[in-house]
Amino acid sequence: MIKKEIKLENTSPRNDQKHHHSGRPQRKHYPHHHHPKTEEPINSDMLKVIPLAGLGEVGRNMMLLEYKDSILIIDVGFRMPEENMPGIDYIIPDISYLLKDNKYKNIVGVVITHGHYDHIGAIPYIMHRIGNPPIYASPLSRGIIIKRQEEFTTLPKLDINEVKDGSNIKLGPFEVEFFRQNHNIPDNMGLFIKTPVGNVVHTSDFKFDNFPVNEEPTNFEKLKAIGKRGILLLLSDSTGAEEEGHSLSEKEIFANMEKIFEAAKGRIIIATFSSLVNRVQQAITLSEKYGRKVGFIGHSMKSNVEITKKLGYLKSQKGTLLKKVADANKYPDKNITILCTGAQGEESAGLMKVTTGEHPSICIKPGDTIVFSSSVIPGNERTVQMLKDDLLRQKAKVFHYKMMDIHAGGHAQREELKEMIGMMNPKFFMPVHGQFSMLYANAQMAQDECGFKEENVILTDNGKIIDISPEKAFIEKREIPSEYIMVDGLGIGDVGEIVLRDRQMLAEDGIFVIIAVVNRKTGKVQDSPDIISRGFIYLRESKDLLYQTRKKIIQTIEKATASGQVVNWTYVKDNVRNTLGDFLFEKTKRRPMVLPVIIEVG
Ligand SMILES: [Zn+2]
């Protein structure tokens, strides 16, 4: 494991006061919300289903199937950071279970359902640490994975194999058959997995769609045939389980988008997720219909368009796509569409640059129509709101179109979920992919509306081990690590809770550095201690506070040195930190990070 030191002294005087800001999920154990009952394993012939991540959250999907000495991995995704995680880029699954005792050597393969980052995003951070096992992915997923891997030049080459609808791969005791599922990205694969214990079906993210984009409609006959082979366990997408009825067809989503194109008089600027390939395609098709050229802003947008076009998943007429977005300025506004990243208000992404005037060639003009995807990541609402306000001030029209969202419009809703259960008719049902409320809704629906017994519906969380035999399923008492592993620009997993808490504190209340010079012989503080503060309060306007603070520092240090005994400087620093922390809080109601530096002279 790469271990880089990010060294910031932990100086928090409020460690015990702000538990809710910790970067880790504060999951408590509510055993009555988990079923079936927790028991100890009875024999080793059972299939173990191990969700490392992706349950109780939207994103970072990664699940293991383990049978005796063989492990099959399904997806390796990441998720975006939560609110109050300054400087964190992504959160990836905890793979301690695989690293312990070199267990990763038992991995027989990694199967990928589709090319969304919550299913493939952690590949560059995880594969080389688990022995770079072979990956199996559809052509589009494979293309996106390889393209992204190019950005990580020091990593070993991936062993990545192409699979198609109907491909059958034998991996140790598992036989994996891939079948096509509709979603909002092409080339999405459900998995039929033959195991020594019974057949497992993983739905992937899916919806039933009779009018999809650039691919075939749902093949119900094929799904029914899969179900007829006898399914022991169905792992089913839960993202849409709280929504009644049926998801929108891609055709209906297209029709809704078209209304925006019909009404727009000037340029249309669409901020969306680059991996939402269907929306990108729809925007291109509509642009052609309404006589618009299309330009792209944002690294991941350009990169994904390039790869999807090269592989034939993105179709456009000759001359529709602009080589450089700057060329947009050569055409009348009504003939231009711009697709960009940054719908979440990300600081470095396309839309933010365009809005703030930092983009070298595109800035907002009155009459522009801006289309936003709805915000899914908690904590970004305020940024998106400010971005919208800024756009409105610049006299742009702003639309918030929920279907541009990666998690809306792409997932089976209750009618479809029930239909899937009906076709698969599994003995055990396990909701996957989603917040706990989504998993819960899916589980409850299976019991109330599909006739499942409670003990046959597996409602659980990350880090649990579910043992399954042809007769019985139970959750083991032991738990495996399933922490948030945080990736920042510098490394993987080296941003622990302490570093994160320090960053939160710096971001909120600033830093307060004290430099005191102490005479070793006399134990007296020489001169007046230096104080440097950033992001706390403006010190020049707080002369009185500064005076009192210095007095407090001198008192605290000299109290410790007064005895003439050997001084424990660590203890003295802790003491200064705590005393000053409390003092500053009392005076300002803020808790900056206090960093005492004591220099001995003489
Ligand atoms: Zn997806």
Boltz pocket constraint, residues with backbone or C-beta under 6 A from the ligand:
constraints:
  - pocket:
      binder: B
      contacts: [[A, 114], [A, 116], [A, 183], [A, 205], [A, 406]]
      max_distance: 6.0
